[in-house]
Amino acid sequence: MIKSYLKNLVDSNDNFASKTYDICNQALIILSIIAFSIETIPDISPSTINYLENFEVFVITVFTFEYFVRIYTADKKLSYIFSFYGLIDLLVILPFYLSMFVDLRAVKAFRLLRLFSLLKLVRYSATLNKFEKALHHSKEEFIVFFIFTIILFYLASIGIYYFENTAQPEIFRSVFDSMWWAVATLTTVGYGDVYPITVGGKIFTTIILLLGLGIVGIPAGIVASALSEVNKEERLRKKKKKEDQSNK
């Protein structure tokens, strides 16, 4: 009875209790991120620090309770623990408990994992859920795109090195030094701190810039296509559900 109630509370969104829980959890996540930002203010008063620390304890307590409730109510416990949401839920609370056994200064970087709580909002948003499903649908395309980008990135580093090494040996000392130029150029950021001065290097840069424009646009196209597919599947599912209800 208790297990069924808890499962309905944390997993469903079709009754007053579960909807209220979802809204409170979303508010808590947002307040937690705001509190995290306030902590970075210099010369913050001791009383404010105390309030923030107490609030953090409260938030972590709630998130810890939710984490173990989800494990307790999960049909396949290991599947939840190693799922996207399960790992996010763990990463959010992990830094707090690490700080109990390790010097806070040593785990300061781990405290940034609290920002993963923002990803918990995906669970409570239908729109963000569609985005998560779209990423899952297009994971193979993203893997191919990532491999292609890495290869192009490395070839760009090699190319600019051979064009510019002789003219600018202090800047393009090796292929590894050339990688910063490749990153700035392929992403079309173009910081201007490292740039070619030879004719061959400028022509090569133009080609890489054109390829970079395509690289920036490809992920957006993949996601847009996947979102369209997810929306189509949802419309078909809703249509089938209505047909089933009408047949009854």
Secondary structure as the mmCIF struct_conf table of DSSP 4:
data_model
#
loop_
_struct_conf.conf_type_id
_struct_conf.id
_struct_conf.beg_label_comp_id
_struct_conf.beg_label_asym_id
_struct_conf.beg_label_seq_id
_struct_conf.end_label_comp_id
_struct_conf.end_label_asym_id
_struct_conf.end_label_seq_id
HELX_RH_AL_P HELX_RH_AL_P1 ILE A 2 ASP A 11
BEND BEND1 ASP A 14 ASN A 15
HELX_RH_AL_P HELX_RH_AL_P2 PHE A 16 ILE A 38
TURN_TY1_P TURN_TY1_P1 GLU A 39 THR A 40
BEND BEND2 ILE A 41 ILE A 41
TURN_TY1_P TURN_TY1_P2 PRO A 42 ASP A 43
HELX_RH_AL_P HELX_RH_AL_P3 PRO A 46 THR A 73
BEND BEND3 ASP A 75 LYS A 76
HELX_RH_AL_P HELX_RH_AL_P4 LYS A 77 ILE A 81
TURN_TY1_P TURN_TY1_P3 PHE A 82 PHE A 82
BEND BEND4 SER A 83 SER A 83
HELX_RH_AL_P HELX_RH_AL_P5 PHE A 84 LEU A 98
TURN_TY1_P TURN_TY1_P4 SER A 99 PHE A 101
BEND BEND5 VAL A 102 VAL A 102
TURN_TY1_P TURN_TY1_P5 LEU A 104 LYS A 108
HELX_RH_3T_P HELX_RH_3T_P1 ALA A 109 PHE A 116
HELX_RH_AL_P HELX_RH_AL_P6 SER A 117 LYS A 120
HELX_RH_3T_P HELX_RH_3T_P2 LEU A 121 TYR A 124
HELX_RH_AL_P HELX_RH_AL_P7 ALA A 126 HIS A 137
TURN_TY1_P TURN_TY1_P6 SER A 138 SER A 138
HELX_RH_AL_P HELX_RH_AL_P8 LYS A 139 GLU A 164
TURN_TY1_P TURN_TY1_P7 ASN A 165 ALA A 167
TURN_TY1_P TURN_TY1_P8 PRO A 169 ILE A 171
BEND BEND6 PHE A 172 PHE A 172
BEND BEND7 SER A 174 SER A 174
HELX_RH_AL_P HELX_RH_AL_P9 VAL A 175 LEU A 186
TURN_TY1_P TURN_TY1_P9 THR A 187 THR A 188
BEND BEND8 GLY A 192 VAL A 194
BEND BEND9 THR A 198 THR A 198
HELX_RH_AL_P HELX_RH_AL_P10 VAL A 199 ASN A 247
#
